[in-house]
C-alpha cells in the first residue's frame, strides 16, 4: 500500500466538477445549521440515525423503537446497545475535537474503544484478511505487523492534521477514508470508526459545524459500489478518482437530505410550540418544548432535570401533555416512558 500524500494529482476535471456541486450543498447545510435555536436537538436526532445505519452496514440491525428504549434505559436488545455505543463515540469524538483542535491516533483509538470495547487495541496478531463473505475468497490483505500498522497510522495522522497539498478538505476526506480502511488497524469496528472519522474531519476543517452528515445512509443504499471501488483502488491506487467522486456524491446527497430533515424538524417544533401555547398556556414554556424534542423518549426523572421541577410537578405536566396529544405514555417493564410521536415519525420515515 501507499503512504500519503499520493504521488499524483487527484483533483482531475471529473473530481472538480463533482466537488463544485458538493461544496454548494454542504455550504447550504452549514448555513442552515447556523440558524438553529437548539442545535443539540438536531445533533441528537442525526447522530442516532447515523449510528443506526452505520451499524447496519456491519449487520448490526435494530429498530428506532428499541433504540429509544435503550436511551431511556428500558431496552435489553443487544443490537440497540451496540448502536448507542456508536452514538456515544460520535459525541466523544466531537468533544475531543473541540477541546484539542486536531485528530490524533489516540483519539481514534479512544473512539474505537467505545464502539468495540471488547475487541482489543491496534492489531498485534498477524493473519487478518479482508474476505468476500459470499464466495470466501481473500480480496485484500492489510498490513500485518503492529509496527507497520503504526507506521501507516502515524503517516495518516500527519496527513490529517497538516496541509501537504492544496486539495479541498472534501477530497482529502475521501483519501483519508480510503487509507484508514485499507490500513484496517483494528480486529473489528474499522468501518464504523472510519465513517465517524469522515465527519470529524469535516468539522475540523469547518465544512460543517456539527457532526451531522449522515453518510451511512448513502453507503447503505450504494453498498456494493462502495466495496467494489475500494477493491479496485486496492489493486490500482490510480483508480482512486472514482472512489473520491463516490464520496463527494455521498456528501452532496446526504447534505440535501439533512437540509430537508432540519426543515421538517423545525416545522414540527414550531407547530408543537404553537399548539402548546393554545392548549396549555398555564404550564407552557419554550423549555418544555425543548425538553420533549431533546430526545424521542423522556421519563419523569429526565423531565424534572431538564425543567428544574419537582417529581410531582413533572408527573402533572407529563399527564397533561399525554392528555393533549403531545406525548404517548408507554409502560416498559417497571418504567413509564413518554414518546414524542411527531419527532418519532419524522425519523422513522427517513
ZIJO-V445104 format. One record per residue. N is the residue number from 1. RES is the residue in one letter. D_FIRST is the distance of its C-alpha to the first C-alpha in whole Angstrom. Layout:
BEGIN
N | RES | D_FIRST
N | RES | D_FIRST
END
This chain:
BEGIN
1 | X | 0
2 | X | 4
3 | X | 7
4 | X | 10
5 | X | 12
6 | X | 11
7 | X | 13
8 | X | 15
9 | X | 17
10 | X | 17
11 | X | 20
12 | X | 22
13 | X | 25
14 | X | 25
15 | X | 22
16 | X | 25
17 | X | 28
18 | X | 27
19 | X | 26
20 | X | 30
21 | X | 31
22 | X | 28
23 | X | 30
24 | X | 33
25 | X | 33
26 | X | 31
27 | X | 34
28 | X | 36
29 | X | 35
30 | X | 35
31 | X | 39
32 | X | 40
33 | X | 39
34 | X | 40
35 | X | 44
36 | X | 43
37 | X | 46
38 | X | 44
39 | X | 41
40 | X | 40
41 | X | 42
42 | X | 39
43 | X | 36
44 | X | 38
45 | X | 38
46 | X | 34
47 | X | 32
48 | X | 34
49 | X | 33
50 | X | 30
51 | X | 30
52 | X | 31
53 | X | 29
54 | X | 26
55 | X | 27
56 | X | 28
57 | X | 25
58 | X | 24
59 | X | 28
60 | X | 30
61 | X | 33
62 | X | 36
63 | X | 38
64 | X | 39
65 | X | 43
66 | X | 41
67 | X | 39
68 | X | 42
69 | X | 44
70 | X | 41
71 | X | 41
72 | X | 45
73 | X | 44
74 | X | 46
75 | X | 43
76 | X | 42
77 | X | 40
78 | X | 36
79 | X | 34
80 | X | 36
81 | X | 35
82 | X | 31
83 | X | 32
84 | X | 34
85 | X | 31
86 | X | 29
87 | X | 31
88 | X | 32
89 | X | 28
90 | X | 29
91 | X | 32
92 | X | 30
93 | X | 27
94 | X | 30
95 | X | 32
96 | X | 30
97 | X | 28
98 | X | 32
99 | X | 33
100 | X | 30
101 | X | 29
102 | X | 25
103 | X | 22
104 | X | 21
105 | X | 19
106 | X | 23
107 | X | 24
108 | X | 21
109 | X | 22
110 | X | 25
111 | X | 25
112 | X | 23
113 | X | 26
114 | X | 28
115 | X | 26
116 | X | 26
117 | X | 28
118 | X | 28
119 | X | 25
120 | X | 24
121 | X | 22
122 | X | 18
123 | X | 17
124 | X | 19
125 | X | 19
126 | X | 17
127 | X | 17
128 | X | 15
129 | X | 14
130 | X | 14
131 | X | 17
132 | X | 20
133 | X | 23
134 | X | 25
135 | X | 24
136 | X | 23
137 | X | 20
138 | X | 16
139 | X | 14
140 | X | 11
141 | X | 10
142 | X | 8
143 | X | 8
144 | X | 12
145 | X | 14
146 | X | 15
147 | X | 15
148 | X | 11
149 | X | 11
150 | X | 14
151 | X | 12
152 | X | 9
153 | X | 12
154 | X | 14
155 | X | 12
156 | X | 13
157 | X | 16
158 | X | 17
159 | X | 15
160 | X | 18
161 | X | 21
162 | X | 21
163 | X | 21
164 | X | 19
165 | X | 20
166 | X | 23
167 | X | 21
168 | X | 23
169 | X | 22
170 | X | 22
171 | X | 19
172 | X | 17
173 | X | 18
174 | X | 16
175 | X | 13
176 | X | 13
177 | X | 14
178 | X | 11
179 | X | 9
180 | X | 11
181 | X | 12
182 | X | 8
183 | X | 8
184 | X | 12
185 | X | 14
186 | X | 17
187 | X | 19
188 | X | 20
189 | X | 21
190 | X | 17
191 | X | 18
192 | X | 21
193 | X | 20
194 | X | 17
195 | X | 20
196 | X | 23
197 | X | 20
198 | X | 21
199 | X | 24
200 | X | 24
201 | X | 22
202 | X | 25
203 | X | 28
204 | X | 26
205 | X | 26
206 | X | 30
207 | X | 29
208 | X | 31
209 | X | 33
210 | X | 33
211 | X | 30
212 | X | 31
213 | X | 29
214 | X | 29
215 | X | 25
216 | X | 26
217 | X | 29
218 | X | 27
219 | X | 24
220 | X | 26
221 | X | 28
222 | X | 25
223 | X | 23
224 | X | 22
225 | X | 21
226 | X | 19
227 | X | 17
228 | X | 17
229 | X | 16
230 | X | 13
231 | X | 13
232 | X | 13
233 | X | 10
234 | X | 8
235 | X | 9
236 | X | 10
237 | X | 8
238 | X | 12
239 | X | 14
240 | X | 13
241 | X | 17
242 | X | 18
243 | X | 16
244 | X | 17
245 | X | 21
246 | X | 21
247 | X | 20
248 | X | 23
249 | X | 25
250 | X | 25
251 | X | 26
252 | X | 29
253 | X | 30
254 | X | 30
255 | X | 32
256 | X | 34
257 | X | 35
258 | X | 35
259 | X | 37
260 | X | 40
261 | X | 39
262 | X | 40
263 | X | 43
264 | X | 44
265 | X | 44
266 | X | 46
267 | X | 49
268 | X | 49
269 | X | 49
270 | X | 52
271 | X | 54
272 | X | 54
273 | X | 55
274 | X | 58
275 | X | 59
276 | X | 59
277 | X | 62
278 | X | 64
279 | X | 64
280 | X | 64
281 | X | 65
282 | X | 66
283 | X | 63
284 | X | 60
285 | X | 58
286 | X | 55
287 | X | 53
288 | X | 54
289 | X | 52
290 | X | 49
291 | X | 50
292 | X | 50
293 | X | 47
294 | X | 45
295 | X | 44
296 | X | 45
297 | X | 47
298 | X | 49
299 | X | 51
300 | X | 54
301 | X | 53
302 | X | 50
303 | X | 53
304 | X | 55
305 | X | 52
306 | X | 51
307 | X | 55
308 | X | 56
309 | X | 59
310 | X | 61
311 | X | 60
312 | X | 63
313 | X | 62
314 | X | 59
315 | X | 60
316 | X | 63
317 | X | 61
318 | X | 58
319 | X | 61
320 | X | 62
321 | X | 59
322 | X | 59
323 | X | 62
324 | X | 61
325 | X | 58
326 | X | 56
327 | X | 54
328 | X | 54
329 | X | 55
330 | X | 54
331 | X | 54
332 | X | 51
333 | X | 53
334 | X | 55
335 | X | 53
336 | X | 54
337 | X | 51
338 | X | 52
339 | X | 50
340 | X | 49
341 | X | 49
342 | X | 49
343 | X | 46
344 | X | 45
345 | X | 45
346 | X | 43
347 | X | 40
348 | X | 41
349 | X | 41
350 | X | 38
END
